Amino acid sequence: METRKFKLVTTQKYESHDNVDEMIVEGVVAERNGSQYIKFDQKDATHNITVNNLIKLKDGVVTIKRSGALSSNMVFDTAKPYSTSYETEYGQLDLLVTTHEIKSQFGEDVSLMIQYEMMMQGRKISDNIYFIESTK
């Protein structure tokens, strides 16, 4: 395992507005049994919460498991959409995730970009980009 700093940028494009969040986090990169992993914690001092994140990439499929203050297990696969439950402070949301593109690089530099859309109750709620890269 190797400790690194990462820049995490999440973008949500809604019908009425866009939301972009950017943060620097410290985490670890590992490889085991043909899978690559990134593990890091997101801390929100304003709300005094921590969300643990584990990203797994295997055979072109990405799984992001979040636990702690928020809980979810999201699967991103360009071959098919996935249903997921997303636990928020306001309750559980049942979502359908359709992945359009995944780009990844694991080596001296690490980066992962996922472009996807989310639907709830048969209605598109947002287009999204999840981007994480190692920083110097």
N, C-alpha and C positions, 0 to 999 in steps of 0.2 A: 504494500500500500504506500502511496505517495501523497503527501499533503500538498495542496495547492490553493491558491486564491482563484476564485471564479467571478466573472461578471455574469449575472443572470438578468435577462430582459424578457418580460412577458408583455405581450400586446393583445388586447381584445378590441375588436372592431364591432361595435353595435350599430343598430340602425340610426340611433340618434347621436352617438358620440364614440370616441376612441378612448381607451385607457391603456397607458403604458407605465409599467413599473420597472425600475432598474435598481439593482443592489449588488454590492460586493459581498461575497460569502467565502468562508474558508471550508474546505472539504477534502476528501480523499478520493483518489482514483485507484481502481484495482481491476485486475483481470483474473478470471477463474473459470475453468471448464468451458472455454470458448465464449464467455460472456464478459462484457466490459461494464464496470460499475462506477458511478459517481455518487458519493454520499456527502450530504451537507445539512446543516441546520439553518433555518431562516428565523431570525429573532426580530420581533416587533416590540421595541421598547415602549412605544406609545400605548399599546394595549397589553403589554407585559405577557406576551405569548411566544412560544417557540413551536415551529413546525419542523419535524424531521423529514428529510427527503432522501429517497433511495431511487436512483435511476439505473435501470438495467437495459443494456442493448445486446440482443442476441438474434442472429440471423435476420437482421433488418427490422426487427420488431422492438419497440421501446416500451418499457413499463415504468411508470413513475408512481411510486408508493409514498404517500404522505401520511404521517401519524403525528399525534400530539394534539395541539389546539384545533387543527383541521385534519380530517381523515378522508383519504381517497385512494383508489387503486385504478389508475388510468392506463389503458393499453392503446398504443398507437401503431397501426399496421396499415400500410397503403393498400393491402390486398382486400381488406374488409373492415366495415365499421364495428365498433364495440359499444355495448351498453355499460354504463358505470353508475354507481351511486357516489355522490359527492357530499360529504358531511360538512356543513357550515355551522357557524354559530347560530344561524336562524333555522336550522333543520336540514333534513336530507333532500337532495335534489337528484332525480333520476334523469340521466343524460345519455344521448347517443353521440359518440365521437366518430367523425369521419376524417381520416388522415389523408391529406393530399400530397405531402412531401416530407421525407426525412433525409437530412444530410448529417453525416457524422465523421469525425476524425479523432482517432485515439492514438497517441504517440507522444512525442515531445510536446506538441501542442494538442490540446483537447478541445473539441467543440461539438455541439449538437444543436441542430435546428429542426423543429417540428412545426409544420404548417397544417392546421386542422380547423374543422368547424364543429360547433356544438349545437345540438338540437334538443329541445325539451317539449314533450307532449306533441311531437310531430311538427314543431315550428323551429326554424333556425333562429338561434339567439345571438350567435356571434361567430366571426372568423377570428382565428387566434394564431399567434406565433409564440413558440417557446424557444428561447435561445440561451444557451449557456456556453461560455468559453473560458479557458484558463487564461490568467493574466500574469504578467511578469511582476 
